[in-house]
Amino acid sequence: MRPRVLCTALGAETGPHFEILRNGGFDPVVVDRTVSLWDEDTLIRMLDGAVAVLAGSEPYSRRVLASSPSLKVIARMGVGYDAVDVIACDELGVIITTTPGVNHDSVAEHTFALLMGVARDFPRQDMAVRRGKWVRQALPRVQGSTLGIVGLGRIGRAVAWRAVGLGMKVLAFEPNPDQAFCEKWGIKVVSLDELLSQSDYVSLHCPSTPQSRHLINADRLAMMKAGSVLINTARGPLVDEAALIEALKSGHVRAAGLDVFEKEPLPTSSPLIGMENVLLAGHTAGLDQESHRDTYAMGAETIVTFAHGGRPAAECIQNCCDTTNWTWSAGRK
């Protein structure tokens, strides 16, 4: 019997990973979509016997990892691995990989889809027309406005040069900026407080860590310019949703474009659902056809490479597990 690779990430029903994994000696299996992988017992049950997982954003806690002794590799589809207990993986000898460099253009395009949507008063316009009403209100032009980018990694940079092309001024908050890139595109690096107070649009592109949880909270929302807009295509926990809802209700924050949420899927009871100044998407920023293909290919190839005694590119490996001495046959501790 071939070792099983569980495919849990959204969209895993199609892609190059099936051929890559089968040619590498594995049996790829897509998870049952009728179950909730956010329930630990269910995730443990789904992982039973799997040697690797092409993972989505479901949580890999210490309990899940300890209860899945066959699991050797968590290949996360995307660049975030905040849902994985990295310390537990280190201790147990489970490798965590991501797929860097394949979806930044998709996320950047999605960012501007949300930004332009709220800039032109969607979804309120859409909702009004569907009710047989026309709402006509002049709003600020995007060209000439200021975009503040929080995090200037691959995705932040992909957003930045597009913003310049739209005629926007760009500020960035980034502890370790690429100076040459900033000089080329005329990007000014500032403190977070300066960025919030000077930007018409604030777009988040930083990782979710315990330190960055609720980076955008009530105090920082109050620092934002009156009538400014928040865009989040990064991670839900970066934003205190309750505080954002209050800022949207008051009008201090004019609108928001959100692809990620503190709890996913977003509960239908959330006040965000009924707000006409909020444009919502379901964690799909990195999901265009090209990034889907390349992400799944890279994830599958890392698993096959490890299984055949090789080492993927260092930037794909995200934890401190000793991969120098790690072997597929020995696997976990």
C-alpha positions in Angstrom: 0.0 0.0 0.0 1.3 3.4 -0.9 1.8 6.0 1.9 -1.1 8.5 2.0 -0.8 12.2 1.6 -3.9 14.1 2.9 -4.9 17.2 0.9 -6.8 19.6 3.1 -6.1 23.0 1.5 -9.0 24.6 -0.4 -9.0 23.8 -4.1 -7.1 20.5 -3.6 -9.5 18.7 -5.8 -7.6 19.7 -8.9 -3.9 20.5 -9.6 -0.5 19.0 -10.5 0.0 17.6 -7.1 -1.8 14.3 -7.9 0.6 13.4 -10.7 3.7 14.6 -8.8 2.7 12.6 -5.6 1.7 9.5 -7.5 4.9 9.5 -9.5 6.8 9.9 -6.2 5.1 6.8 -4.7 2.3 8.4 -2.7 -1.4 8.1 -2.7 -2.9 11.7 -2.6 -6.3 11.8 -0.9 -8.6 14.9 -0.7 -10.1 15.3 2.7 -13.9 14.9 3.2 -15.2 18.4 2.7 -18.3 17.8 4.8 -16.3 17.8 8.1 -14.8 20.7 10.1 -11.0 20.5 10.2 -11.1 23.2 12.9 -12.3 20.5 15.3 -9.2 18.8 16.7 -10.8 15.3 17.0 -12.0 15.5 13.4 -8.6 16.6 12.1 -6.9 13.8 14.1 -9.3 11.3 12.6 -8.7 12.6 9.0 -4.9 12.5 9.5 -4.9 8.9 10.7 -2.2 7.0 8.7 -1.2 10.1 6.6 2.6 10.6 6.3 2.2 14.1 5.0 -0.4 16.8 4.4 -0.9 19.5 1.8 -2.3 21.8 4.5 -4.7 24.7 4.5 -5.2 27.0 7.5 -6.6 24.4 9.8 -4.8 24.3 13.2 -2.1 21.8 13.9 -1.9 22.0 17.7 0.4 20.0 19.9 -2.4 17.6 20.6 -3.1 17.1 16.9 0.5 16.5 16.2 1.0 14.1 19.1 -2.1 12.1 18.1 -0.8 11.7 14.5 2.3 9.7 14.8 2.6 8.8 11.1 2.8 12.5 10.1 6.2 13.5 8.9 5.7 16.7 6.8 3.2 19.5 6.9 3.4 21.2 3.5 1.5 24.5 4.0 -0.1 25.8 0.8 0.9 29.4 1.0 3.4 31.4 3.1 1.7 31.5 6.5 2.2 28.8 9.1 0.7 30.5 12.1 -1.8 27.7 12.5 1.0 25.2 13.2 2.6 24.6 16.6 6.2 25.1 15.5 7.8 24.2 18.8 5.8 20.9 19.0 6.9 20.2 15.4 10.6 20.8 16.3 10.3 18.5 19.3 8.5 15.7 17.4 10.6 16.0 14.3 7.8 17.1 11.9 9.0 19.2 9.0 7.0 22.4 8.1 7.3 23.7 4.6 5.6 26.6 2.8 5.4 27.7 -0.8 7.2 31.1 -1.0 7.3 33.2 -4.2 4.3 31.7 -6.0 1.2 33.7 -5.0 2.3 37.3 -4.3 1.0 38.6 -7.6 -2.4 37.0 -6.9 -2.6 38.5 -3.5 -1.6 41.9 -4.8 -4.3 41.8 -7.5 -6.9 40.7 -4.9 -5.8 43.6 -2.6 -6.6 46.1 -5.4 -9.8 44.4 -6.2 -10.9 45.0 -2.6 -9.4 48.5 -2.5 -11.1 49.6 -5.7 -14.3 48.0 -4.7 -14.6 49.9 -1.5 -13.1 53.1 -3.0 -16.1 53.1 -5.5 -18.6 52.3 -2.7 -19.2 48.6 -3.2 -20.9 46.6 -1.9 -23.4 49.4 -1.0 -23.9 50.3 -4.7 -24.5 46.7 -5.6 -27.0 46.1 -2.8 -28.9 49.3 -3.6 -29.3 48.5 -7.3 -30.5 45.0 -6.5 -33.2 46.7 -4.3 -34.2 49.0 -7.2 -32.5 52.0 -5.7 -29.7 54.2 -7.1 -27.3 55.8 -4.6 -25.2 58.5 -6.1 -22.4 59.9 -4.0 -19.1 61.5 -5.0 -16.1 59.8 -3.3 -12.4 60.6 -3.3 -10.4 59.5 -6.3 -7.8 56.8 -5.7 -5.2 58.5 -7.9 -3.2 60.9 -5.8 -4.2 59.3 -2.5 -1.8 57.7 -0.1 -1.5 54.0 0.4 0.2 52.7 3.6 1.6 49.2 3.4 2.2 47.4 6.6 4.9 44.8 5.7 7.1 45.1 2.6 8.0 41.5 1.8 7.2 39.8 -1.5 3.5 40.6 -1.3 3.9 44.1 0.1 6.3 44.9 -2.7 4.0 43.5 -5.4 1.3 45.8 -4.0 3.6 48.8 -3.8 4.7 49.0 -7.5 1.1 48.5 -8.6 0.0 51.4 -6.4 2.7 53.6 -7.9 1.3 52.6 -11.3 -2.1 53.8 -10.2 -0.7 57.2 -9.3 -0.8 56.6 -5.5 1.8 57.8 -3.0 3.1 54.9 -1.0 4.3 54.7 2.6 5.5 51.6 4.2 6.2 50.2 7.6 8.9 47.6 7.4 11.6 46.8 10.0 14.0 45.5 7.3 13.2 47.3 4.1 14.7 46.6 0.7 16.3 50.1 0.3 17.0 49.6 -3.4 13.3 48.7 -4.1 12.1 51.7 -2.1 14.4 54.1 -3.9 13.4 52.7 -7.3 9.6 53.2 -6.6 9.8 56.3 -4.4 8.4 54.5 -1.3 8.9 56.3 2.0 9.5 54.0 5.0 7.9 55.4 8.2 6.9 54.3 11.6 3.6 52.5 12.0 2.0 55.5 13.8 3.1 57.8 11.0 1.7 55.4 8.4 -1.7 55.2 10.1 -2.0 58.9 10.5 -1.1 59.8 7.0 -2.6 57.1 4.8 -5.9 57.2 3.0 -5.8 53.4 2.6 -4.0 51.0 4.9 -3.2 47.5 3.6 -1.8 44.7 5.8 0.9 42.4 4.5 2.7 41.2 7.6 2.8 37.7 9.3 0.6 36.7 12.2 2.6 36.1 15.3 1.8 36.3 19.0 3.4 39.8 18.9 1.4 41.0 16.0 -2.0 39.8 17.2 -4.4 42.8 17.2 -1.8 45.0 15.6 -4.7 47.0 14.4 -6.7 47.6 17.6 -8.9 50.4 18.9 -6.0 52.7 19.7 -4.5 52.3 16.2 -7.8 52.5 14.4 -8.2 55.9 16.2 -4.8 56.9 14.8 -6.0 56.4 11.2 -7.2 59.4 9.2 -10.9 60.1 9.5 -12.5 58.5 6.5 -9.7 56.2 5.7 -10.0 52.5 4.5 -8.5 49.3 5.9 -7.6 46.4 3.6 -6.6 43.0 5.1 -5.5 40.1 2.8 -2.9 38.9 5.3 -4.2 37.2 8.5 -7.4 37.8 10.5 -5.8 38.0 13.9 -3.9 41.1 12.9 -7.1 43.0 13.4 -9.3 43.4 16.4 -12.6 42.8 14.6 -14.8 44.1 17.4 -12.8 47.4 17.4 -12.9 47.6 13.6 -16.7 47.1 13.6 -17.1 50.0 16.0 -14.8 52.2 13.9 -16.8 51.3 10.8 -20.1 52.0 12.6 -18.9 55.4 13.7 -17.6 56.3 10.2 -14.1 57.1 11.4 -13.0 54.2 9.2 -15.0 54.8 6.0 -14.8 51.2 4.7 -12.9 47.9 4.9 -12.0 45.2 2.4 -11.4 41.9 4.2 -10.3 38.5 2.9 -9.3 37.1 6.3 -11.0 37.0 9.7 -10.3 36.2 13.3 -12.5 33.1 13.0 -12.7 31.3 9.7 -15.1 30.7 8.0 -16.6 34.0 9.1 -19.7 33.3 11.3 -22.9 34.4 9.7 -23.7 36.1 13.0 -20.8 38.5 12.6 -22.0 42.2 12.2 -19.6 42.4 9.3 -22.0 40.4 7.2 -24.7 43.1 7.1 -22.4 46.2 6.8 -22.7 48.0 3.5 -19.3 49.6 3.8 -17.5 46.3 4.0 -16.4 44.1 1.1 -15.8 40.5 2.0 -14.0 37.5 0.4 -13.3 34.1 1.8 -9.5 33.8 2.2 -9.0 33.6 -1.6 -6.4 36.3 -2.1 -3.7 33.9 -3.2 -6.0 31.8 -5.3 -5.7 32.5 -9.0 -5.1 29.7 -11.5 -1.4 30.3 -11.9 -0.6 30.5 -8.1 -2.9 27.5 -7.5 -0.9 25.4 -10.0 2.5 26.6 -8.8 1.6 26.3 -5.1 0.4 22.7 -5.3 3.3 21.7 -7.5 5.8 23.2 -5.0 4.1 21.6 -2.0 4.0 18.2 -3.6 7.6 18.4 -4.8 8.8 19.2 -1.3 7.2 16.1 0.0 8.6 13.9 -2.8 12.1 15.5 -2.4 12.2 14.7 1.3 10.9 11.2 0.7 13.7 10.5 -1.8 16.5 11.8 0.5 16.8 15.3 -1.0 16.4 18.7 0.5 14.1 21.4 -0.8 15.2 25.0 -1.1 16.0 26.3 2.4 13.4 29.1 2.1 10.7 26.4 1.9 11.5 24.9 5.3 10.1 27.0 8.1 11.0 25.3 11.4 14.2 24.5 13.3 13.8 20.7 13.0 17.3 19.3 12.2 16.8 18.6 8.5 20.5 17.8 8.1 20.2 14.6 10.0 16.4 14.1 9.4 15.6 11.2 7.1 12.2 10.1 5.8 12.7 6.5 7.1 13.5 7.7 10.6 11.1 10.6 10.5 9.7 11.6 13.8 11.2 11.3 17.2 
